[in-house]
Amino acid sequence: MSARPPAVGDLHVDGSTAVVSPPGPPWVGRMQRVADDGRYALITAIGYEWPTRPDRLRPATGAERATFEQGVDALHREVAYLVRRMTTRAAR
């Protein structure tokens, strides 16, 4: 990665989070901020934030970005459904 931090909102992959056994993909996260110690804070599609070093990141591919956005959309749908349920129950 270059010396300049990624722009806030950019999607990146943290290679250090890949799981070897059982096999699992690395985490994709949206850039949130640069911490005082120089690490980057990224956030997953479900809202989990984690710190990582710049040398562990690479830009997300198109497929990884699409999967991330599908996760965000699914979470938004679930929250909207739960709000509707709570609102309906409260109105009774």
C-alpha positions as CSV (number, residue, x, y, z in Angstrom):
1,M,0.0,0.0,0.0
2,S,1.1,3.6,-0.5
3,A,2.1,5.9,2.4
4,R,-1.2,7.7,2.0
5,P,-4.1,6.1,4.0
6,P,-7.1,4.8,2.1
7,A,-10.0,7.2,1.9
8,V,-12.7,6.9,4.5
9,G,-15.4,4.6,3.1
10,D,-13.1,2.6,0.8
11,L,-13.4,-1.2,1.0
12,H,-10.3,-3.2,1.8
13,V,-9.3,-6.8,2.6
14,D,-7.2,-7.6,5.7
15,G,-5.1,-10.6,4.6
16,S,-4.1,-11.4,8.2
17,T,-7.7,-12.4,9.0
18,A,-7.8,-15.3,6.5
19,V,-8.3,-18.7,8.2
20,V,-6.3,-21.6,7.1
21,S,-8.1,-24.5,8.8
22,P,-11.0,-24.7,8.2
23,P,-10.5,-22.5,5.2
24,G,-12.1,-19.1,5.4
25,P,-11.8,-15.8,3.5
26,P,-10.1,-12.7,4.9
27,W,-12.3,-10.0,6.3
28,V,-13.5,-7.2,4.1
29,G,-14.0,-3.8,5.8
30,R,-14.9,-0.2,5.2
31,M,-12.1,2.2,6.1
32,Q,-13.2,4.2,9.2
33,R,-10.2,6.1,10.4
34,V,-6.5,6.1,11.1
35,A,-5.6,5.5,14.7
36,D,-3.0,7.5,16.6
37,D,-0.6,4.6,16.4
38,G,-0.9,4.5,12.6
39,R,-3.1,1.4,12.3
40,Y,-6.3,1.6,10.3
41,A,-9.7,1.0,11.8
42,L,-12.0,-1.0,9.4
43,I,-15.6,-2.0,10.0
44,T,-17.4,-5.2,8.7
45,A,-20.8,-5.3,7.0
46,I,-22.4,-6.1,10.4
47,G,-20.6,-3.4,12.3
48,Y,-17.6,-5.0,13.9
49,E,-14.6,-2.7,13.9
50,W,-11.1,-4.0,14.1
51,P,-7.6,-2.4,13.8
52,T,-5.1,-3.5,11.2
53,R,-1.7,-2.5,9.9
54,P,-1.4,-0.8,6.5
55,D,0.9,-3.6,5.2
56,R,-1.9,-6.2,5.7
57,L,-4.4,-4.4,3.4
58,R,-5.3,-4.6,-0.2
59,P,-8.2,-3.0,-2.1
60,A,-11.3,-5.2,-2.3
61,T,-12.1,-6.8,-5.6
62,G,-15.4,-6.2,-7.3
63,A,-16.8,-9.5,-6.1
64,E,-15.7,-8.8,-2.5
65,R,-17.3,-5.3,-2.7
66,A,-20.5,-6.9,-3.9
67,T,-20.6,-9.4,-1.1
68,F,-19.9,-6.7,1.4
69,E,-22.8,-4.6,0.1
70,Q,-25.1,-7.6,0.1
71,G,-24.3,-8.1,3.8
72,V,-25.0,-4.4,4.5
73,D,-28.3,-4.6,2.6
74,A,-29.3,-7.8,4.4
75,L,-28.6,-6.2,7.8
76,H,-30.7,-3.1,6.9
77,R,-33.6,-5.4,5.8
78,E,-33.4,-7.3,9.1
79,V,-33.3,-4.1,11.2
80,A,-36.3,-2.6,9.2
81,Y,-38.3,-5.8,9.8
82,L,-37.6,-5.8,13.5
83,V,-38.5,-2.2,13.8
84,R,-41.8,-2.9,12.0
85,R,-42.5,-5.8,14.4
86,M,-41.7,-3.7,17.5
87,T,-43.8,-0.8,16.2
88,T,-46.8,-3.1,15.4
89,R,-46.6,-4.7,18.9
90,A,-46.4,-1.3,20.6
91,A,-49.5,-0.1,18.8
92,R,-51.6,-2.9,20.1
